[in-house]
Amino acid sequence: MSASTETSMKWTSADLELLPENDYRYEIIDGELYVTRAPHWKHQICITKIATVLDIWSSQSKLGEAIINPGIIFSDDNNVIPDLIWISHERLKSCVDEAGHFTNVPELVIEVLSQKSNDIKRDKEIKLKLYSNRGVKEYWIVDWQLKQVEVYRRTQSQLRLVMTLMEGDSISSALLPDFSCQISEFFSTFN
């Protein structure tokens, strides 16, 4: 749900401090406030499954960290909470503020789609544009209902859809050397 008004009010990170602490997630993209409720439990399980696979690989490779729901403050009017990121140790050293929020882009961002059409539009259009403009190298959009993953990779300075993987497919990435996983592992609880 977008909470912007017709008067073109621009929300900032400072405005978030004034909002109540509750079960809602508040994000600002291009100065527009987006408010979402807690998602379906299958959405949350899917994030956990992906994070577990990435965390195991990260522990073995010692190349980075998988982090669930980090706050990323790109600018005063772009403050988001992706479902999951993977960030290299090298980048992690230089992009965290005093409050523990990220101030620079991680290499990989993963969003798991919610059920509402406005949430889907935000992840597939608005956040895709934001992550593309900010320099994310790879963006996975995971659909737990269809059991598929859209993989966007940086090509000619933009994130572009390079493949859509289904439950029987395997996923790998140049960002994650020797990482490979069956897409079905992301959805194993749902079978």
VENDA-V722557 format. One record per helix or strand of 2 or more residues. SS is the DSSP state (a for helix, b for strand). FROM is the first residue (numbers start at 1). TO is the last residue. If there is no record, write none. Layout:
ss,from,to
SS,FROM,TO
SS,FROM,TO
//
This chain:
ss,from,to
a,13,16
b,25,29
b,32,36
a,41,61
b,64,68
b,71,75
b,78,81
b,84,88
a,89,92
b,108,112
a,117,134
b,138,143
b,148,155
b,158,166
b,170,173
b,176,182
a,183,190
//
